[in-house]
Amino acid sequence: MLDQELAGAYFTSSFHILHSS
C-alpha cells in the first residue's frame, strides 16, 4: 500500500535529517 511507501520515505527523511544535523 501507499502507507508503507510513505512511512518508509518519512522514516528515511527523518533519519537523514537527524544524521545530517
MMTF fields as JSON, N, C-alpha, C and O atoms, coordinates in Angstrom:
{
  "mmtfVersion": "1.0.0",
  "mmtfProducer": "UNKNOWN",
  "numBonds": 83,
  "numAtoms": 84,
  "numGroups": 21,
  "numChains": 1,
  "numModels": 1,
  "chainsPerModel": [1],
  "groupsPerChain": [21],
  "chainIdList": ["A"],
  "bondAtomList": [4, 2, 8, 6, 12, 10, 16, 14, 20, 18, 24, 22, 28, 26, 32, 30, 36, 34, 40, 38, 44, 42, 48, 46, 52, 50, 56, 54, 60, 58, 64, 62, 68, 66, 72, 70, 76, 74, 80, 78],
  "bondOrderList": [1, 1, 1, 1, 1, 1, 1, 1, 1, 1, 1, 1, 1, 1, 1, 1, 1, 1, 1, 1],
  "groupList": [{"groupName": "MET", "atomNameList": ["N", "CA", "C", "O"], "elementList": ["N", "C", "C", "O"], "formalChargeList": [0, 0, 0, 0], "bondAtomList": [1, 0, 2, 1, 3, 2], "bondOrderList": [1, 1, 2], "singleLetterCode": "M", "chemCompType": "L-PEPTIDE LINKING"}, {"groupName": "LEU", "atomNameList": ["N", "CA", "C", "O"], "elementList": ["N", "C", "C", "O"], "formalChargeList": [0, 0, 0, 0], "bondAtomList": [1, 0, 2, 1, 3, 2], "bondOrderList": [1, 1, 2], "singleLetterCode": "L", "chemCompType": "L-PEPTIDE LINKING"}, {"groupName": "ASP", "atomNameList": ["N", "CA", "C", "O"], "elementList": ["N", "C", "C", "O"], "formalChargeList": [0, 0, 0, 0], "bondAtomList": [1, 0, 2, 1, 3, 2], "bondOrderList": [1, 1, 2], "singleLetterCode": "D", "chemCompType": "L-PEPTIDE LINKING"}, {"groupName": "GLN", "atomNameList": ["N", "CA", "C", "O"], "elementList": ["N", "C", "C", "O"], "formalChargeList": [0, 0, 0, 0], "bondAtomList": [1, 0, 2, 1, 3, 2], "bondOrderList": [1, 1, 2], "singleLetterCode": "Q", "chemCompType": "L-PEPTIDE LINKING"}, {"groupName": "GLU", "atomNameList": ["N", "CA", "C", "O"], "elementList": ["N", "C", "C", "O"], "formalChargeList": [0, 0, 0, 0], "bondAtomList": [1, 0, 2, 1, 3, 2], "bondOrderList": [1, 1, 2], "singleLetterCode": "E", "chemCompType": "L-PEPTIDE LINKING"}, {"groupName": "ALA", "atomNameList": ["N", "CA", "C", "O"], "elementList": ["N", "C", "C", "O"], "formalChargeList": [0, 0, 0, 0], "bondAtomList": [1, 0, 2, 1, 3, 2], "bondOrderList": [1, 1, 2], "singleLetterCode": "A", "chemCompType": "L-PEPTIDE LINKING"}, {"groupName": "GLY", "atomNameList": ["N", "CA", "C", "O"], "elementList": ["N", "C", "C", "O"], "formalChargeList": [0, 0, 0, 0], "bondAtomList": [1, 0, 2, 1, 3, 2], "bondOrderList": [1, 1, 2], "singleLetterCode": "G", "chemCompType": "PEPTIDE LINKING"}, {"groupName": "TYR", "atomNameList": ["N", "CA", "C", "O"], "elementList": ["N", "C", "C", "O"], "formalChargeList": [0, 0, 0, 0], "bondAtomList": [1, 0, 2, 1, 3, 2], "bondOrderList": [1, 1, 2], "singleLetterCode": "Y", "chemCompType": "L-PEPTIDE LINKING"}, {"groupName": "PHE", "atomNameList": ["N", "CA", "C", "O"], "elementList": ["N", "C", "C", "O"], "formalChargeList": [0, 0, 0, 0], "bondAtomList": [1, 0, 2, 1, 3, 2], "bondOrderList": [1, 1, 2], "singleLetterCode": "F", "chemCompType": "L-PEPTIDE LINKING"}, {"groupName": "THR", "atomNameList": ["N", "CA", "C", "O"], "elementList": ["N", "C", "C", "O"], "formalChargeList": [0, 0, 0, 0], "bondAtomList": [1, 0, 2, 1, 3, 2], "bondOrderList": [1, 1, 2], "singleLetterCode": "T", "chemCompType": "L-PEPTIDE LINKING"}, {"groupName": "SER", "atomNameList": ["N", "CA", "C", "O"], "elementList": ["N", "C", "C", "O"], "formalChargeList": [0, 0, 0, 0], "bondAtomList": [1, 0, 2, 1, 3, 2], "bondOrderList": [1, 1, 2], "singleLetterCode": "S", "chemCompType": "L-PEPTIDE LINKING"}, {"groupName": "HIS", "atomNameList": ["N", "CA", "C", "O"], "elementList": ["N", "C", "C", "O"], "formalChargeList": [0, 0, 0, 0], "bondAtomList": [1, 0, 2, 1, 3, 2], "bondOrderList": [1, 1, 2], "singleLetterCode": "H", "chemCompType": "L-PEPTIDE LINKING"}, {"groupName": "ILE", "atomNameList": ["N", "CA", "C", "O"], "elementList": ["N", "C", "C", "O"], "formalChargeList": [0, 0, 0, 0], "bondAtomList": [1, 0, 2, 1, 3, 2], "bondOrderList": [1, 1, 2], "singleLetterCode": "I", "chemCompType": "L-PEPTIDE LINKING"}],
  "groupTypeList": [0, 1, 2, 3, 4, 1, 5, 6, 5, 7, 8, 9, 10, 10, 8, 11, 12, 1, 11, 10, 10],
  "groupIdList": [1, 2, 3, 4, 5, 6, 7, 8, 9, 10, 11, 12, 13, 14, 15, 16, 17, 18, 19, 20, 21],
  "secStructList": [7, 2, 2, 2, 2, 2, 2, 2, 2, 2, 2, 2, 2, 2, 2, 2, 2, 2, 2, 2, 7],
  "xCoordList": [0.833, 0.0, 0.867, 2.082, 0.231, 0.964, 1.446, 2.447, 0.71, 1.084, 2.51, 3.293, 2.833, 4.166, 5.222, 6.272, 4.939, 5.896, 6.077, 7.196, 4.973, 5.021, 5.781, 6.609, 5.496, 6.173, 7.674, 8.478, 8.047, 9.463, 10.126, 11.222, 9.464, 10.026, 10.151, 11.156, 9.141, 9.153, 10.276, 11.018, 10.386, 11.419, 12.806, 13.692, 12.984, 14.282, 14.621, 15.757, 13.63, 13.85, 14.244, 15.189, 13.51, 13.782, 15.188, 15.946, 15.516, 16.83, 17.924, 18.943, 17.709, 18.684, 18.887, 20.016, 17.773, 17.843, 18.547, 19.384, 18.196, 18.798, 20.294, 21.087, 20.677, 22.082, 22.842, 24.034, 22.122, 22.747, 22.922, 23.806, 22.077, 22.122, 23.487, 23.726],
  "yCoordList": [-1.213, 0.0, 1.262, 1.198, 2.386, 3.647, 4.015, 4.711, 3.53, 3.835, 3.373, 4.083, 2.164, 1.627, 2.485, 2.769, 2.893, 3.715, 5.054, 5.555, 5.632, 6.929, 6.802, 7.65, 5.746, 5.525, 5.379, 5.941, 4.632, 4.44, 5.754, 6.05, 6.542, 7.83, 8.758, 9.452, 8.769, 9.637, 9.223, 10.062, 7.916, 7.406, 7.717, 8.152, 7.489, 7.756, 9.231, 9.602, 10.068, 11.525, 11.942, 12.706, 11.434, 11.784, 11.322, 12.052, 10.101, 9.553, 10.38, 10.683, 10.744, 11.535, 12.893, 13.35, 13.53, 14.86, 14.757, 15.593, 13.723, 13.552, 13.291, 13.783, 12.519, 12.198, 13.399, 13.576, 14.216, 15.388, 16.514, 17.359, 16.514, 17.569, 17.584, 18.405],
  "zCoordList": [0.0, 0.0, 0.0, 0.188, -0.21, -0.226, 1.175, 1.344, 2.173, 3.56, 3.851, 4.482, 3.375, 3.624, 2.939, 3.515, 1.71, 0.965, 1.658, 1.776, 2.116, 2.791, 4.106, 4.439, 4.845, 6.128, 5.893, 6.636, 4.869, 4.557, 4.207, 4.683, 3.376, 2.955, 4.156, 4.31, 4.996, 6.187, 7.133, 7.645, 7.355, 8.253, 7.706, 8.441, 6.406, 5.778, 5.864, 6.16, 5.604, 5.65, 7.063, 7.256, 8.042, 9.442, 9.823, 10.461, 9.419, 9.744, 9.081, 9.701, 7.822, 7.075, 7.735, 7.911, 8.098, 8.715, 10.067, 10.408, 10.829, 12.149, 12.017, 12.819, 11.009, 10.787, 10.228, 10.481, 9.463, 8.834, 9.853, 9.713, 10.868, 11.877, 12.559, 13.445]
}
